[in-house]
Amino acid sequence: MAKGDKINFSTPSGFPEFLPSEKRLELYLLDIIRRVFESYGFTPIETPAVERLEVLQAKGNQGDNIIYGIEPILPPNRQAERDKSGETGSEARALKFDQTVPLAAYIARHLNELTFPFARYQTDVVFRGERAKDGRFRQFRQCDIDVVARRELSLLYDAQMPAIITEIFEAINIGDFLIRINNRKVLTGLFKSLGIAENQIKSCIGIVDTLEKIGETKVKQDLEKEGISAEQAQKIIEFIKIGGSVDEVLDKLKHLAQNLPETEQLSLGVTELETVIAGVRNLGVAENRFCIDLSIARGLDYYTGTVYETTLLGHEALGSICSGGRYEELVGVFLGEKMPGVGISIGLTRLISRLLKAGILSTLAATPAQVMVVNMQEDLMPTYLKVSQHLRQAGINVITNFDKRPLGKQFQLADKQGIQFCIIIGSEEAAAQKSSLKDLKTGEQVEVLLENLAEEVKKRLT
């Protein structure tokens, strides 16, 4: 760069950064999510931001996600050097695009150190090389839970997922939402019963998964492009549009399984779905929080059984706000043994962006401080420090204003940061061991003994 050239310090496209009020909202939501995850016994782990490229691409696990590769950038005086370990082959590296594939590699690396079923949560940042646009990011935080077992995993773990989703979104208080549940075996079983070839099923599932985005007509056209007959495509559309209550849909599926040819897998999917629904009900999830939606397929290749998507009612254009499902062979890719798992993921960065824009969530105050001790006189700073520490020890968040400025300016500073209360102590108050407590929201100002100050502030905060 030539001397005098200006540096472009704007954020790279698709890489978000947060103002204090936005970051505090993220941390608030993360705390809710963490508490719910841990209430079900999930334990935290962290995997590297960078994985070997062959791990991320193992047997199609990448899906349609565009991976960011990692290459060393050498300074001009070291251009002659080559980092052979970062170029090709098994040492090629990339940023992780989700948490599930790295989890599989993590389990393979720590197999003998873990207890199974292994239930973990992660709230890491992931990276995707997709085109940045409104609500879509190249870097974003995902909040994931997964349970992985050796050989067999109870379907009741699948049933827990809607209960966890419900607790999180009810605690966040974002309004009415619906958890849409399906089973990939139901879909693949239907395709087989219609005579669709095994090598066409994967693409058919991917097309069905786009129904909400592209509509029924386009789905039929895309199915026919894959070699599916118009009659088969119509039957697929009719099938995924089966509606009604949960019990009505289950009854219709059982009837189909009895009357279609080659329905072994379809019947198995219906049985699994029935078991999961029974578990969801036994966990106390309200009936209006979940349904069976046969159009839910989930695009990633590794899903094999139960799948979920969660929609915010009245704001369906936001898309799924939490999704996931069961997989049987993902971990086995690395270990060569059956290790079934089930999990869900909340794309928190994207969710916050969309909910803020829709007015469903609001940012928090720029500071966690609840009180400002204002600076009336420099010689009273020892008193201000003692009062501030007394309040902190009582569990109150405090900013002590070290800079002497007009009282009105200090009130403005507190108000701008969302601080509700200011504590005013001048020489007369200090001598009488009193203070004035000003509520910036109401304008009310009361006199309080210093020994009662913490109790009075707490009473007013609640």
C-alpha positions, 0 to 999 in steps of 0.5 A: 500500500502506498503511503497516504492511501486510505485503509478500507476498514468497513466490515467484510460483506456477510460478517456481522458486528454488534453494537453493545445493545445488540451484543447484550441481547445475544448474550441474554438469549444465549443464557436462556438457551444454555439454561434450557440445554443444561436442564436436560443434561446437555454438556458444553464442548467446543470444536476448532473453527478450522477442520480438515477439508476432507472431514467437512466433505466426508460422504456428502456431509457438506450438502449445498454449503460453500466452504471457506478454505484456509491458506496462509498469507505470507508477508512480502519478506517471506513470499519465498516460503511455502506452507506445504501443510496448508495446500492439498490432500489430507492437510487442506483446511477449512472453516467449519460450516456447521456444528454437526459434522465437526461433532462427528469428528470430535467423537471419533477423536475422543471416543474412549474419553466420552460416556454414551449416550453423549449429549452435548451443546455448542454455541460456536460461530460457523462460516459459510461462503454463500452470497451475503444478503439481508438476514443471511450471513457468512459468519454466524452463531449456531446453538446446537444440541445433539445426542449420540449413542453407540449402536442404538438410540432411543426415539425418546431423545427425538421426542425431547427435542420439541420439548426443548424447542418449546421451552426456549421459545416460550422463555424468549417470548417471541409469540406463537410458533409451530414445530413441524415434525416428519420422518425421512423414512416416511418420505423414502418409503412413499417414493419406494412404494411409487416405484421411484428408483433408489438413486432418484430418492435423494434428489426427490427429497431435496426437491420436496424440501423446497416446496415452501420456497418455490411452490407446488407447480415448480416442485412438480416440474422439478420432479419431472425433470428428474425423470419422475412421471407426472402421475408419480409427481402428482401422488407425491404432492398429494401425499405431502399435502396430507393435513389434519390433526396429529392423530388424523395424519397418523391414521391416514399414514397407517391406512396408506401403509396398508394399501400401497405396495412395498411399504415396509420403510413407510410403515417403519417411519410411521411407527417411529413418528407415532413413538416420537409424538407420544413422547412429545405429549408425555413431556407436556408439550402443548398440542398447539405447539407441534404438528406432523408436516409431511413436506418437511424433509431437511436438505442435508444428506445425513438425516435418516429419521425424525426431522424438525422445522420450527415456524413463527406463526404470522411471520412464516416468511422468516423461514425455519427458526430452529431445525434438525433431525436424526442421523444414523451414519454420520459418526460412522463415516469416521469410525466404521460403526453404527452411532445414531444421533439426533439434534437441533440447531438454532441459527442465533445470529440470523434469528436475532437479525430477523426478529429485530427487523420484524419488531418481535425482539428489541435490543437491550440497554447499551450497558448492564449498569442499573445505577450511576453514582454521579460526581458532585464533588471531586473530594467526595470520590472516596464516598462515591467509591464506597457507596458503589462497592456497597451496591455491587456487593448487594448484586446491583450493577453500578457505573461510578462517574469519575469525571466531574461535569454539570449534573444535567450532563451526567443525567443525560449520559445515564439516560442515553445508556439506559440507566434508570437510577442516579445516586446524588451525594453532595457535601450535605448528604455525605455529612448526614449519611444520606443520598438522593435517588433519582429515577430518570424514567419518572423524574421522581427523586427521593432521599434515602439513608446510605445504609438503606440505599441498596434495599431501596434500589432493589425494591425500585428495580423490581 
